[in-house]
């Protein structure tokens, strides 16, 4: 797992063919940051994938706007937010994120969303 800055997130992906790219975007102090990493690692293992996981720090509001950051944590697989409702949103902000899952409001995305994103990217990527 790599810890990267916003600038590295914009670098083109060339050498990672065959491994889904998972980006976990958060800001310093996010209480759900580690849980999001653990969720991705666990679900990846369950589906038999070894994605490249990049943890990206979003340092300020300007970066949140540029990165289309919907709050911390944000999990993207192949550049797509795992939350199926994310495309409808544009409230980019340096804030904590909550997810409306079948189990209720949560600080991490539904594991099914992560699984679906990984499998889709492995198939199409």
N, C-alpha and C positions, 0 to 999 in steps of 0.2 A: 504494500500500500504506500502510495506516495503522498506527501503533504506538499501542496503547490499553491502558488499565488494566483491571483486573478489573471495576470499576464500569461502564465503558462497554460491556463485553461483555453486561451484563444489559439494556441499553437495547433497546426493541422496534424491530424492523426494519420501516420503512414505505416509504422512498423508493427501494428498490433492486430494484424489480420487473424481471424479465428478466435479471438478472445474478446468478448463484449467489453466495451468501455463503460464503467460505472463511475459517475461523478457524484460525490456527496458534498454538497455546498452547505457551509455553515459559517457562523461567526464566533469569535472568541466568547466563551462563557455559555454557549448553548447547552442546556441541560439534556437534550436528546441527541446530541452529536454522536456519542459513543454507541448508544442504542441503535442508531441508524447504520453505523458501520457493522455492528454485530448482526443486525437483521440481514444486510446484504451478504455477509460472509456465510451465515447459516443457510439462507435460502439458496445461495449459489452451490453450496455443498450438497444440499438436498436434490438439486436438479442436475448435479454432475458437471457443473461449469466452473472454470477458474477465470473469472473476469479480471481485467486490469482495473483496480480500484484507485481512484484519485480523490483525495480529500482536498477540497478547495476552500480557502478562507475568503470570505467576502468582508472586506475591511470597512466599507462605508456605504452611504446611501447612493453615491454616484456609481459605485461598483454594482450595487444591487440593481439599479436601473439597467446598466449595460449588460449584465448577465441574466436579466429577466428572472431575478431571484424572488420567489414568492414567500420566502421566510426560511428559517432554520429549524430542522434540516430539510434540504431539498435533495431528492435522489433522482438522478437522470441516468437512463440506460440508453446508450447510443445517441445521446443528445436530447432524448425525450423524457420529460417528467413522468414518473411512474403513476402519478395521480391522474386518473382518467378525466378529471374536471379541470386540470391545470390550463388547458388550451383556452378555456372560457375566461380566464382571469388575466388581469393586468395590474394588480395591486402590488407592484414590486417594492419591497421595503426591507430594511435591515431590522427584522423583527422575528419573534418566535413564530413557528408555524404549527397549526393544528389541522388534523385531517378528519373528515367525516367518513368513518368506516362503518361497515355493517355492525361492528361491535360497539359503536358510539364514537365520541370524540377522543382522538388519540394524539400523542406527540410524535408519532412515527406513522408512515404510510402503512396501509394494509399489506401484509406479507404476500397476499395473492397478487397485488399490483406489481410488487417487485418480481415475483415469479413469472408473471405474464410478460413483463418487460424484458427479463433475461431470456426467456424462451423465444420471444419474438425476434430479438436482436441476434441470438445465436442462429436462428433459422434464416433471417433476411440479411443479417449484417455482412 
